[in-house]
Amino acid sequence: MGGYTLIENAPLVTRNTLRVAAHARLLAEVRDAAKLPELLDFPAVRNGPLLVLGEGSNLLLTKDFDGTVIAMATRGVQVEQDGEVARIAVAAGERWDDFVRWTLGQGFAGLENLILIPGTVGAAPIQNIGAYGTEVAEFIESVEAWDLDERRVVSLDNASCAFAYRNSLFKREPGRYIVTAVRFALRRAHALRLDYAGIREELARMGVDKPAPFHVAEAVVHLRTRKLPDPAVIGNAGSFFKNPVVEAALGESLKHEHSELVAWPGSDGRWKLSAAWLIEAAGFKGCRDGDAGISNRHALVLVNHGHASGAELWTLAQKVIAGVEATFGVRLEPEPVVV
């Protein structure tokens, strides 16, 4: 069939970075977004649940999926120069890290702190991915998506996407939108973000005193490579837990009780706490239950040491959530979609 491929009882172990052995009743790999209406009209697809998949780097499958998994495999990058701003439309199936490296190669600035994040471009706005003091929402002009409720293509501007910390309209209304393309606005000159998580120190180690965006990207690659386990070596989905945001009274109380707590006061009076610090302080860093574990390199990372099932990984994640809540009165939330 032109534009997409259908596979029954499809294995998903190579399509999720936690390497969970699960199956989908039907897998649709979409190469042409214009064919989505036709695909979605098949009775076998229309009458069951849907799960949209990029690289599976933000997903925990706790069981087989009794529905249709839609894997966006669309490709394409289109650039329109408008004075100082480049408006770049990117197909949902493009790899995020490849796109970031392409922007740097073209001389565009802004996304350098978001290098080496696994996943696809289409997944980036859903999670409002962020790292090292930068969130992707800052550079998104609009998102094109298929609206399953209205059965039409919609273009949502930045405000309509309702971006927040690791959140968006697409995450708040799961199952409504299939992102087909993302439109970015990038400049060749953009203020560098250097005051987060050791970037300045890494640049100094590199001998760089006048950094350009590509220097910052290289520094972030060094930092991420040292801190986070490689999904190609051990199954993981990157940061599994969000940094919790708490009311000022609780944040100040915890900081008073634990002077070493890593926390950032926000402009709205609330505090963002380091989930990694909370997990490590509660004694879970490096813990292991069978093949399910928490990385000994970074406490935010849930890892599959071999053949852990999705249910086993989720059980361990829930133990961590309960343990942190019992110790600090703070409830962690997972970053990935748990199905």
C-alpha positions, 0 to 999 in steps of 0.5 A: 500500500502506498505511503504506509505498511501494515504488519500484524502481531508486530514485535516492538522490542526493537522499537522501544529503547527500554527493549521491552519484548511486547507486540502490537496487534497491528503496526502501521509504518507511515511514510506519507502523512497524507495517507493517514486518513485512508489508514485510519479509516480501515475498520481494524484501525478505526475500531481499536486503540491507537498508539503513536510511536517515534523511536520509542525513547519516551515509552514504557510498554507494560504489556502487549498493545491490543490495537494499532501502533502508528510509527511515523517514518515521514522524512523531509526538511523545508527552509524559508528564510525571512530576514534574520529568521529561518522558518524550518518545517520538519517532518515528524519522522525525522530523528531529533538529534540528526535535525539538531546537528543539521541546524548547527551545520547550517549555522542556525543557533538555539537548539545546541543544548538539546543535542543527543536527545533520543527520539523523533521531531514529532515527539519533541513538542508532545513532551516539550523536551528540554535539557541544560536550561533550554526547552524546545517550545521556545523555538517552535512556531507551529505544529501540524497534526491530524486531529482525530476528533475533527478528522482534519489537518490542523496547524496549531500555533505556539500559544495553542500548543499550551506548552509547560514543563515537560507538557503540552496540549498533545500530552493533556489530550492523549489520543486526539492528535497525530503530529505530522510536522513541526515548524521551527523559527531559528536565528543565526545569532542567539544568546547561548545558555551556559549557566546550567549543569556544568556547561561553563566548566566543560567549555573550560576543560575544552579550552574554549573561552569564546564559545559558538553554538557548536562548542556548546553542543560539543560540551553537552555531548560530553556531559550527556555521554558521561552522565547518561547510559547509552540505550545502544548498550543498556535499555533505557528511556533517558530520564524516567522521572520529572523534576517535581515542582512544589509549593514554596513552603514545601521547597523551603522546608525541604531545603532547610532540612536538607541543605544539600538538596539541589533545587531551583526557586521559580519565578512563580514562587514555586520550587523545582527539585532535583528528582535525581537528588531525591532518588539517590538520597532515598537510596535507590540509585544503582538498585536492582530487582531482577533485570529491572534497575536504576542506573548507577550512573544517573538516578533518573534513569530506569534501566533494563539489564537484560530481559526485564518485562515492562511490568517489572520495570513499572513495578520498580518505578512505582517502588521508587515513587513510593520511597521518595514520597515516604521520605520527602513528601514529594510525589514523582511523576514519570516522563515517558508514556506508560502503556 
